Amino acid sequence: MISNRLLFVGLAFATALGFVSTGSGNQLAKSSSLSIAFQSALPQLVAIGSTTEVVAIVSNDPANAGVDWLVTGNDMDCGNLSLGNASGRALHSESNQPVSYTAPAELTGTQFSVNIIAFATSDHTRNVVGTINVTPSGL
């Protein structure tokens, strides 16, 4: 009985790590060729209160799970991401679906940097980071 439990736990662990394939021959492991990239470079500078569009493309994702987004910065209000009616510092989109970044309306200093991070939903170890500097004028 104990050996059956150990076998089951071992198989469950191996399956979770992707060492066991399904009956159809597909590996359960995350695809090593899965990748994510911004469609085009993010702007280096944006003005307070302005909005810019960002697009991330996930390639070789059999699950077609999309993109998880996060905006971070050293300021309490580093702006928001939005897609349709959803907005916040984190959200989800489909691959190749435009997401808007809106800089905060005010600055506490002369400028600050924000990081926009796009994660492949299927594998958060696959991500791309873009940095935008928010300034009073965008120049």
PyMOL commands that place a pseudoatom at each C-alpha (Angstrom):
pseudoatom trace, name=CA, resn=MET, resi=1, chain=A, elem=C, hetatm=0, pos=[0.000, 0.000, 0.000]
pseudoatom trace, name=CA, resn=ILE, resi=2, chain=A, elem=C, hetatm=0, pos=[2.805, 2.397, 0.900]
pseudoatom trace, name=CA, resn=SER, resi=3, chain=A, elem=C, hetatm=0, pos=[4.691, 1.553, -2.302]
pseudoatom trace, name=CA, resn=ASN, resi=4, chain=A, elem=C, hetatm=0, pos=[1.534, 2.271, -4.356]
pseudoatom trace, name=CA, resn=ARG, resi=5, chain=A, elem=C, hetatm=0, pos=[1.227, 5.665, -2.686]
pseudoatom trace, name=CA, resn=LEU, resi=6, chain=A, elem=C, hetatm=0, pos=[4.893, 6.421, -3.344]
pseudoatom trace, name=CA, resn=LEU, resi=7, chain=A, elem=C, hetatm=0, pos=[4.487, 5.370, -6.978]
pseudoatom trace, name=CA, resn=PHE, resi=8, chain=A, elem=C, hetatm=0, pos=[1.440, 7.596, -7.331]
pseudoatom trace, name=CA, resn=VAL, resi=9, chain=A, elem=C, hetatm=0, pos=[3.168, 10.570, -5.666]
pseudoatom trace, name=CA, resn=GLY, resi=10, chain=A, elem=C, hetatm=0, pos=[6.258, 9.992, -7.816]
pseudoatom trace, name=CA, resn=LEU, resi=11, chain=A, elem=C, hetatm=0, pos=[4.181, 9.838, -11.021]
pseudoatom trace, name=CA, resn=ALA, resi=12, chain=A, elem=C, hetatm=0, pos=[2.235, 12.951, -10.032]
pseudoatom trace, name=CA, resn=PHE, resi=13, chain=A, elem=C, hetatm=0, pos=[5.487, 14.807, -9.347]
pseudoatom trace, name=CA, resn=ALA, resi=14, chain=A, elem=C, hetatm=0, pos=[7.054, 13.616, -12.623]
pseudoatom trace, name=CA, resn=THR, resi=15, chain=A, elem=C, hetatm=0, pos=[3.922, 14.602, -14.532]
pseudoatom trace, name=CA, resn=ALA, resi=16, chain=A, elem=C, hetatm=0, pos=[3.932, 18.066, -12.946]
pseudoatom trace, name=CA, resn=LEU, resi=17, chain=A, elem=C, hetatm=0, pos=[7.559, 18.518, -13.964]
pseudoatom trace, name=CA, resn=GLY, resi=18, chain=A, elem=C, hetatm=0, pos=[6.816, 17.313, -17.475]
pseudoatom trace, name=CA, resn=PHE, resi=19, chain=A, elem=C, hetatm=0, pos=[8.793, 14.081, -17.432]
pseudoatom trace, name=CA, resn=VAL, resi=20, chain=A, elem=C, hetatm=0, pos=[5.772, 11.978, -18.374]
pseudoatom trace, name=CA, resn=SER, resi=21, chain=A, elem=C, hetatm=0, pos=[4.014, 12.341, -21.703]
pseudoatom trace, name=CA, resn=THR, resi=22, chain=A, elem=C, hetatm=0, pos=[0.306, 12.007, -22.368]
pseudoatom trace, name=CA, resn=GLY, resi=23, chain=A, elem=C, hetatm=0, pos=[-1.141, 9.159, -24.361]
pseudoatom trace, name=CA, resn=SER, resi=24, chain=A, elem=C, hetatm=0, pos=[-1.112, 11.319, -27.489]
pseudoatom trace, name=CA, resn=GLY, resi=25, chain=A, elem=C, hetatm=0, pos=[2.648, 11.694, -27.210]
pseudoatom trace, name=CA, resn=ASN, resi=26, chain=A, elem=C, hetatm=0, pos=[2.564, 15.402, -26.273]
pseudoatom trace, name=CA, resn=GLN, resi=27, chain=A, elem=C, hetatm=0, pos=[5.003, 16.387, -23.572]
pseudoatom trace, name=CA, resn=LEU, resi=28, chain=A, elem=C, hetatm=0, pos=[3.403, 17.906, -20.517]
pseudoatom trace, name=CA, resn=ALA, resi=29, chain=A, elem=C, hetatm=0, pos=[6.551, 19.960, -19.999]
pseudoatom trace, name=CA, resn=LYS, resi=30, chain=A, elem=C, hetatm=0, pos=[6.491, 23.605, -20.845]
pseudoatom trace, name=CA, resn=SER, resi=31, chain=A, elem=C, hetatm=0, pos=[7.725, 24.092, -24.357]
pseudoatom trace, name=CA, resn=SER, resi=32, chain=A, elem=C, hetatm=0, pos=[11.374, 25.056, -24.396]
pseudoatom trace, name=CA, resn=SER, resi=33, chain=A, elem=C, hetatm=0, pos=[10.717, 27.019, -27.586]
pseudoatom trace, name=CA, resn=LEU, resi=34, chain=A, elem=C, hetatm=0, pos=[7.941, 29.112, -26.002]
pseudoatom trace, name=CA, resn=SER, resi=35, chain=A, elem=C, hetatm=0, pos=[8.952, 32.765, -26.199]
pseudoatom trace, name=CA, resn=ILE, resi=36, chain=A, elem=C, hetatm=0, pos=[7.535, 36.220, -25.680]
pseudoatom trace, name=CA, resn=ALA, resi=37, chain=A, elem=C, hetatm=0, pos=[8.539, 39.573, -27.152]
pseudoatom trace, name=CA, resn=PHE, resi=38, chain=A, elem=C, hetatm=0, pos=[7.162, 43.058, -27.562]
pseudoatom trace, name=CA, resn=GLN, resi=39, chain=A, elem=C, hetatm=0, pos=[5.815, 43.627, -31.060]
pseudoatom trace, name=CA, resn=SER, resi=40, chain=A, elem=C, hetatm=0, pos=[7.807, 46.859, -31.216]
pseudoatom trace, name=CA, resn=ALA, resi=41, chain=A, elem=C, hetatm=0, pos=[10.072, 48.751, -28.845]
pseudoatom trace, name=CA, resn=LEU, resi=42, chain=A, elem=C, hetatm=0, pos=[8.380, 50.697, -26.079]
pseudoatom trace, name=CA, resn=PRO, resi=43, chain=A, elem=C, hetatm=0, pos=[8.829, 54.465, -26.125]
pseudoatom trace, name=CA, resn=GLN, resi=44, chain=A, elem=C, hetatm=0, pos=[11.701, 55.641, -23.961]
pseudoatom trace, name=CA, resn=LEU, resi=45, chain=A, elem=C, hetatm=0, pos=[9.796, 58.690, -22.693]
pseudoatom trace, name=CA, resn=VAL, resi=46, chain=A, elem=C, hetatm=0, pos=[6.129, 59.480, -22.084]
pseudoatom trace, name=CA, resn=ALA, resi=47, chain=A, elem=C, hetatm=0, pos=[4.530, 62.576, -20.635]
pseudoatom trace, name=CA, resn=ILE, resi=48, chain=A, elem=C, hetatm=0, pos=[2.487, 62.535, -17.449]
pseudoatom trace, name=CA, resn=GLY, resi=49, chain=A, elem=C, hetatm=0, pos=[-1.122, 61.587, -18.112]
pseudoatom trace, name=CA, resn=SER, resi=50, chain=A, elem=C, hetatm=0, pos=[-0.397, 60.276, -21.618]
pseudoatom trace, name=CA, resn=THR, resi=51, chain=A, elem=C, hetatm=0, pos=[-1.240, 56.839, -22.966]
pseudoatom trace, name=CA, resn=THR, resi=52, chain=A, elem=C, hetatm=0, pos=[0.818, 54.520, -25.133]
pseudoatom trace, name=CA, resn=GLU, resi=53, chain=A, elem=C, hetatm=0, pos=[-0.086, 51.158, -26.620]
pseudoatom trace, name=CA, resn=VAL, resi=54, chain=A, elem=C, hetatm=0, pos=[1.999, 48.035, -26.026]
pseudoatom trace, name=CA, resn=VAL, resi=55, chain=A, elem=C, hetatm=0, pos=[1.667, 44.621, -27.635]
pseudoatom trace, name=CA, resn=ALA, resi=56, chain=A, elem=C, hetatm=0, pos=[3.347, 41.371, -26.606]
pseudoatom trace, name=CA, resn=ILE, resi=57, chain=A, elem=C, hetatm=0, pos=[3.419, 38.271, -28.777]
pseudoatom trace, name=CA, resn=VAL, resi=58, chain=A, elem=C, hetatm=0, pos=[3.770, 34.783, -27.333]
pseudoatom trace, name=CA, resn=SER, resi=59, chain=A, elem=C, hetatm=0, pos=[5.167, 32.233, -29.772]
pseudoatom trace, name=CA, resn=ASN, resi=60, chain=A, elem=C, hetatm=0, pos=[5.059, 28.432, -29.670]
pseudoatom trace, name=CA, resn=ASP, resi=61, chain=A, elem=C, hetatm=0, pos=[2.487, 28.196, -26.885]
pseudoatom trace, name=CA, resn=PRO, resi=62, chain=A, elem=C, hetatm=0, pos=[0.341, 25.108, -27.538]
pseudoatom trace, name=CA, resn=ALA, resi=63, chain=A, elem=C, hetatm=0, pos=[-2.133, 26.289, -24.884]
pseudoatom trace, name=CA, resn=ASN, resi=64, chain=A, elem=C, hetatm=0, pos=[-2.458, 29.727, -26.525]
pseudoatom trace, name=CA, resn=ALA, resi=65, chain=A, elem=C, hetatm=0, pos=[-2.840, 31.068, -22.971]
pseudoatom trace, name=CA, resn=GLY, resi=66, chain=A, elem=C, hetatm=0, pos=[-1.916, 34.698, -23.673]
pseudoatom trace, name=CA, resn=VAL, resi=67, chain=A, elem=C, hetatm=0, pos=[-0.039, 37.358, -21.718]
pseudoatom trace, name=CA, resn=ASP, resi=68, chain=A, elem=C, hetatm=0, pos=[-0.054, 38.411, -18.068]
pseudoatom trace, name=CA, resn=TRP, resi=69, chain=A, elem=C, hetatm=0, pos=[0.938, 42.055, -17.655]
pseudoatom trace, name=CA, resn=LEU, resi=70, chain=A, elem=C, hetatm=0, pos=[2.437, 43.962, -14.734]
pseudoatom trace, name=CA, resn=VAL, resi=71, chain=A, elem=C, hetatm=0, pos=[3.570, 47.571, -14.349]
pseudoatom trace, name=CA, resn=THR, resi=72, chain=A, elem=C, hetatm=0, pos=[6.044, 48.363, -11.572]
pseudoatom trace, name=CA, resn=GLY, resi=73, chain=A, elem=C, hetatm=0, pos=[7.921, 51.437, -10.470]
pseudoatom trace, name=CA, resn=ASN, resi=74, chain=A, elem=C, hetatm=0, pos=[9.549, 53.112, -7.515]
pseudoatom trace, name=CA, resn=ASP, resi=75, chain=A, elem=C, hetatm=0, pos=[6.676, 55.592, -7.186]
pseudoatom trace, name=CA, resn=MET, resi=76, chain=A, elem=C, hetatm=0, pos=[3.392, 54.729, -5.477]
pseudoatom trace, name=CA, resn=ASP, resi=77, chain=A, elem=C, hetatm=0, pos=[1.449, 55.716, -8.593]
pseudoatom trace, name=CA, resn=CYS, resi=78, chain=A, elem=C, hetatm=0, pos=[3.352, 54.321, -11.525]
pseudoatom trace, name=CA, resn=GLY, resi=79, chain=A, elem=C, hetatm=0, pos=[0.378, 54.373, -13.872]
pseudoatom trace, name=CA, resn=ASN, resi=80, chain=A, elem=C, hetatm=0, pos=[-2.069, 51.758, -15.093]
pseudoatom trace, name=CA, resn=LEU, resi=81, chain=A, elem=C, hetatm=0, pos=[-2.517, 49.176, -17.789]
pseudoatom trace, name=CA, resn=SER, resi=82, chain=A, elem=C, hetatm=0, pos=[-5.907, 48.888, -19.447]
pseudoatom trace, name=CA, resn=LEU, resi=83, chain=A, elem=C, hetatm=0, pos=[-7.748, 46.626, -21.832]
pseudoatom trace, name=CA, resn=GLY, resi=84, chain=A, elem=C, hetatm=0, pos=[-11.399, 47.299, -22.483]
pseudoatom trace, name=CA, resn=ASN, resi=85, chain=A, elem=C, hetatm=0, pos=[-13.101, 47.861, -19.128]
pseudoatom trace, name=CA, resn=ALA, resi=86, chain=A, elem=C, hetatm=0, pos=[-10.272, 46.253, -17.141]
pseudoatom trace, name=CA, resn=SER, resi=87, chain=A, elem=C, hetatm=0, pos=[-7.484, 48.398, -15.726]
pseudoatom trace, name=CA, resn=GLY, resi=88, chain=A, elem=C, hetatm=0, pos=[-4.875, 48.272, -13.002]
pseudoatom trace, name=CA, resn=ARG, resi=89, chain=A, elem=C, hetatm=0, pos=[-1.234, 47.498, -12.386]
pseudoatom trace, name=CA, resn=ALA, resi=90, chain=A, elem=C, hetatm=0, pos=[-1.768, 43.901, -13.534]
pseudoatom trace, name=CA, resn=LEU, resi=91, chain=A, elem=C, hetatm=0, pos=[-4.034, 42.313, -16.123]
pseudoatom trace, name=CA, resn=HIS, resi=92, chain=A, elem=C, hetatm=0, pos=[-4.337, 39.558, -18.729]
pseudoatom trace, name=CA, resn=SER, resi=93, chain=A, elem=C, hetatm=0, pos=[-4.650, 39.750, -22.509]
pseudoatom trace, name=CA, resn=GLU, resi=94, chain=A, elem=C, hetatm=0, pos=[-4.498, 37.495, -25.510]
pseudoatom trace, name=CA, resn=SER, resi=95, chain=A, elem=C, hetatm=0, pos=[-1.212, 37.295, -27.371]
pseudoatom trace, name=CA, resn=ASN, resi=96, chain=A, elem=C, hetatm=0, pos=[-0.884, 40.095, -29.949]
pseudoatom trace, name=CA, resn=GLN, resi=97, chain=A, elem=C, hetatm=0, pos=[-3.700, 42.079, -28.296]
pseudoatom trace, name=CA, resn=PRO, resi=98, chain=A, elem=C, hetatm=0, pos=[-2.931, 45.774, -27.680]
pseudoatom trace, name=CA, resn=VAL, resi=99, chain=A, elem=C, hetatm=0, pos=[-2.836, 46.919, -24.055]
pseudoatom trace, name=CA, resn=SER, resi=100, chain=A, elem=C, hetatm=0, pos=[-2.678, 50.588, -23.071]
pseudoatom trace, name=CA, resn=TYR, resi=101, chain=A, elem=C, hetatm=0, pos=[-0.290, 52.042, -20.506]
pseudoatom trace, name=CA, resn=THR, resi=102, chain=A, elem=C, hetatm=0, pos=[-1.396, 55.358, -19.004]
pseudoatom trace, name=CA, resn=ALA, resi=103, chain=A, elem=C, hetatm=0, pos=[1.197, 57.349, -17.093]
pseudoatom trace, name=CA, resn=PRO, resi=104, chain=A, elem=C, hetatm=0, pos=[0.143, 58.963, -13.820]
pseudoatom trace, name=CA, resn=ALA, resi=105, chain=A, elem=C, hetatm=0, pos=[-1.278, 62.493, -13.981]
pseudoatom trace, name=CA, resn=GLU, resi=106, chain=A, elem=C, hetatm=0, pos=[1.318, 63.921, -11.558]
pseudoatom trace, name=CA, resn=LEU, resi=107, chain=A, elem=C, hetatm=0, pos=[4.977, 63.464, -10.719]
pseudoatom trace, name=CA, resn=THR, resi=108, chain=A, elem=C, hetatm=0, pos=[6.580, 63.657, -7.298]
pseudoatom trace, name=CA, resn=GLY, resi=109, chain=A, elem=C, hetatm=0, pos=[9.929, 64.613, -8.895]
pseudoatom trace, name=CA, resn=THR, resi=110, chain=A, elem=C, hetatm=0, pos=[11.273, 65.544, -12.300]
pseudoatom trace, name=CA, resn=GLN, resi=111, chain=A, elem=C, hetatm=0, pos=[10.874, 62.047, -13.765]
pseudoatom trace, name=CA, resn=PHE, resi=112, chain=A, elem=C, hetatm=0, pos=[10.688, 58.386, -12.832]
pseudoatom trace, name=CA, resn=SER, resi=113, chain=A, elem=C, hetatm=0, pos=[10.951, 55.022, -14.546]
pseudoatom trace, name=CA, resn=VAL, resi=114, chain=A, elem=C, hetatm=0, pos=[8.361, 52.282, -14.820]
pseudoatom trace, name=CA, resn=ASN, resi=115, chain=A, elem=C, hetatm=0, pos=[8.832, 48.721, -15.971]
pseudoatom trace, name=CA, resn=ILE, resi=116, chain=A, elem=C, hetatm=0, pos=[6.193, 47.084, -18.078]
pseudoatom trace, name=CA, resn=ILE, resi=117, chain=A, elem=C, hetatm=0, pos=[6.540, 43.335, -17.803]
pseudoatom trace, name=CA, resn=ALA, resi=118, chain=A, elem=C, hetatm=0, pos=[4.783, 40.873, -20.101]
pseudoatom trace, name=CA, resn=PHE, resi=119, chain=A, elem=C, hetatm=0, pos=[4.763, 37.241, -18.955]
pseudoatom trace, name=CA, resn=ALA, resi=120, chain=A, elem=C, hetatm=0, pos=[3.786, 34.259, -21.083]
pseudoatom trace, name=CA, resn=THR, resi=121, chain=A, elem=C, hetatm=0, pos=[0.756, 33.019, -19.151]
pseudoatom trace, name=CA, resn=SER, resi=122, chain=A, elem=C, hetatm=0, pos=[1.755, 29.391, -19.747]
pseudoatom trace, name=CA, resn=ASP, resi=123, chain=A, elem=C, hetatm=0, pos=[5.230, 29.922, -18.289]
pseudoatom trace, name=CA, resn=HIS, resi=124, chain=A, elem=C, hetatm=0, pos=[5.990, 32.986, -16.172]
pseudoatom trace, name=CA, resn=THR, resi=125, chain=A, elem=C, hetatm=0, pos=[9.721, 32.293, -16.449]
pseudoatom trace, name=CA, resn=ARG, resi=126, chain=A, elem=C, hetatm=0, pos=[9.320, 33.523, -20.034]
pseudoatom trace, name=CA, resn=ASN, resi=127, chain=A, elem=C, hetatm=0, pos=[8.893, 37.288, -19.893]
pseudoatom trace, name=CA, resn=VAL, resi=128, chain=A, elem=C, hetatm=0, pos=[9.988, 40.527, -21.464]
pseudoatom trace, name=CA, resn=VAL, resi=129, chain=A, elem=C, hetatm=0, pos=[10.590, 43.829, -19.651]
pseudoatom trace, name=CA, resn=GLY, resi=130, chain=A, elem=C, hetatm=0, pos=[10.400, 47.314, -21.106]
pseudoatom trace, name=CA, resn=THR, resi=131, chain=A, elem=C, hetatm=0, pos=[11.317, 50.504, -19.270]
pseudoatom trace, name=CA, resn=ILE, resi=132, chain=A, elem=C, hetatm=0, pos=[9.559, 53.813, -19.837]
pseudoatom trace, name=CA, resn=ASN, resi=133, chain=A, elem=C, hetatm=0, pos=[10.616, 57.130, -18.291]
pseudoatom trace, name=CA, resn=VAL, resi=134, chain=A, elem=C, hetatm=0, pos=[7.712, 59.351, -17.298]
pseudoatom trace, name=CA, resn=THR, resi=135, chain=A, elem=C, hetatm=0, pos=[8.492, 63.084, -17.537]
pseudoatom trace, name=CA, resn=PRO, resi=136, chain=A, elem=C, hetatm=0, pos=[6.445, 66.288, -17.295]
pseudoatom trace, name=CA, resn=SER, resi=137, chain=A, elem=C, hetatm=0, pos=[6.606, 66.827, -21.059]
pseudoatom trace, name=CA, resn=GLY, resi=138, chain=A, elem=C, hetatm=0, pos=[7.587, 63.448, -22.511]
pseudoatom trace, name=CA, resn=LEU, resi=139, chain=A, elem=C, hetatm=0, pos=[10.829, 64.989, -23.823]
for i in range(1, 139): cmd.bond("trace and resi %d" % i, "trace and resi %d" % (i + 1))
show_as sticks, trace
zoom trace
